[in-house]
Amino acid sequence: MVGAVELDGLGQLPVLSVSYGEPEGLPEVIEADTIYIVSALAAQAIRAHRPDIAEHFMVVSDPVRDEEGRIAGARALGRI
């Protein structure tokens, strides 16, 4: 625990320090013209632990949603 926050009507909630380990299952060979679309969490872990290959891993940005609010596509990709 690194601290606590006070929430009206709920009292104090602990604030924990969160960190993620080295990503697993990455390709052994990455071609220069290849990109991988991954979750933001995976992209953050790759950036932290494998900055040498992080430019090849992108996240969905500017999502397009269907009538029910579900992500159906994206207008762009992003780097973390």
N, C-alpha and C positions, 0 to 999 in steps of 0.2 A: 504494500500500500504506500502510495506517495503523497496522499492527502485525502481530503474529504470535501464534499460540497453540500451545502445546506439547501434543501428543497422545501418550499412552503408546503406544509401539511404532511410531509413525508420524513422529516428529520434529516439526518446526515446520511449520505451515501458515500462509500469509499471510492477513491480514485486509484486505479491500479496502473502500474507501468506495464505496457504491452509491447512485446517485440516478437518478431517472427524469425524462424530459422532460415537456413539456406534453402532455396527452392529445389525441388526434386523433379526428375523426369524431363529435364531440358534436353533438347537435341544435342547429340555429340558433335555434329558438324552443322554449321549454319552458313548457307550460301550468302554471298554478298547482296543479292537482290531479293532475299526472302524476308517477309515479315510474319509475325505471329500475333493474332489477336487474343489477348488474355484478359483476365479480370484485373481490376485495379489493385487488388491485394497481391496478386502474382507479380504484376509489373513493379510494385513497390519493393517486393522481396528481391526481384532480379536486379533492380537498380541498386539496392543496398549491397547485395552479395556478389553480383556479376556485372559490374558497370561496363566491362569490356564487350559485352554482347547486348546490353540493355536497349540500344537503338533499334534492334530488330523486334522488340516486343511492344505492342501498342494496345491501347484500350479504345473502346467505343466512345465517341464523343458526339454531342448534338444528336441524341437519339430521336427517332421517329416512333410515335406511339399509335397503336390502333384505337378503335372506338372504346375499348375497355381499359385503356391506359397501359397496356402491355407493350414492351419494346418490340417493334417489328423490323427495325432497321436503324441505320445511322447515316447522318449527312457528312460525318467526318471521323477521322481517327485521331487519337492523341497519344503523346508520349509523357511518361511520368519520370 
